[in-house]
Amino acid sequence: MKPTAHVRVDFTDVISIGPGKVGLLEKIEQAGSLSAAARELGMSYRRAWLLLSSVNTGFSEPVAVLSVGGVEGGGAQLTKFGRQLVSDYRKFEQQVDELAQKTFAAVRPAREPANEPAVRRRAVNRSLRTKT
């Protein structure tokens, strides 16, 4: 297994993006709905709304626009800025992974001791990456 880095970019003390928010934005783009994106990620609607609200208000322009439900239902879509933010983040993440692999190429993790239970880390939203 190659080393990978988990990247969070802090723009200010109150606004940052990382795998969770970017994964949510990608799911919103795919699903066209905040509630559908939340369901696909196994996240409550409230949590998804709070994450989206933080990035929507944290930058000089919104990353997504929401439409209110009605006869045809509501929806959500990323703005041009939102799509660019996701794209830039994924490119940066790839560059950091490449640097981690180069920097730590000689480092080999130990095998798990036979008598010790394996401690597994929580998965990161890398599986949500869209192929570009």
N, C-alpha and C positions, 0 to 999 in steps of 0.2 A: 504494500500500500504506500502510495506517495504522500508526502506531507501536504496538507492543505491548510489554509488560513481562514479564519472566520473574521470577516471584515465589517466593521462598523465605522461609518464616516460621520464625525461630529462637525457640523457646520457652525453651531453656536452651543452655548450651554444648554439650550432647550430644544434644538432640532438636530436629529441625526437620522441616518438611514442605515439599515443593515439587512441581513438575510430575511428577517421576518416581514418587515415593511415592504421590501422589494418583492418578495414572494407574493404578498397580498396584492400589490399593484399588478403583478403579472396575471394573477388569477382574475382580478377585476377585468383586465383587458380581454382575457379569454372568455369569461363567463358573461360579461356585459351587465353584471349585477353584483352589488356588494354582498347581499345576503347569500347568493349562490357561491361567491368566492369564499365567504366565511364557512359555509357548509363543507365545501371541498377541502378546506384546510383543517376542519375539525375545530373551528374557533367560534366562539359566540358572536352573534351579530354586534353586540355592544362592544366587545373587544376590537372587532374589525373596524367598527365606526370610529372608535377612539384613536386607533392607529392611523386611519385615513385622515381623520380630522387634524391630527398633529402634523402630518406632512402637508396637508392642504393649507393650513394656516401658517406653517413654519417658513415657507418660502415666499418670495415676492409675487409669485403667481401660483394658482392651484395646480395640483398634479392630476386631479380628476374632477369631473362634474357629475353630479347626481341629479336624476330626474325623479319627481314625486310619482308614486303609484297612481293608478286610476284604472280605467277600463282595460287598457293594454299593459298595465303594470309599470313599475318604475324601472330604473336602470342606472348604470354607472359606466362611464368610459373615461379613459385616460386622455388628458390633454396632450398636445404636442410636447409641451414641457415635461409632462409626466413620462411619456414614452422615451424622451431623450434622457431623463434622469435614470430610468431603469437601464437603458442601453449603456450609459456611461458607467453606472455602478458595476454592471456585469463585465464590462471590459476591464475596469480597474481590478475587480476581484480576480479575473483570469491572470492579469499581470502579477498580482500579489502571490497567487498560487504558483506561478512559474518561478518567481523569486524564491519562494519557500522551498520549492523542489531543488533549485540550484544551490541555495545556501545550505540546506540540510541533506544534501545528496549522500554524504558519508555517514549520516546518523542512522542507526538501525535500532528500532524498538526491541525491547526484550520480549521473549515469549512469555505468555501468561504462566505464572507458577501453577503447577498441577493441583496443589491443594487450596488455592485461593480462587474464590468466585470472581469472574470477570466483572468489572465495573464498566458499564456501557454509557457513553455520553449520549445525550439527546441529539437526535438527528437535526441537521440544519437544512434549510429549504433549498439546498443545491439541486434537488430533484425537480424543483419547479422551474429551473432555467428553461427559457425558450431557446430553441435552436435558431441562431441567426446566421 
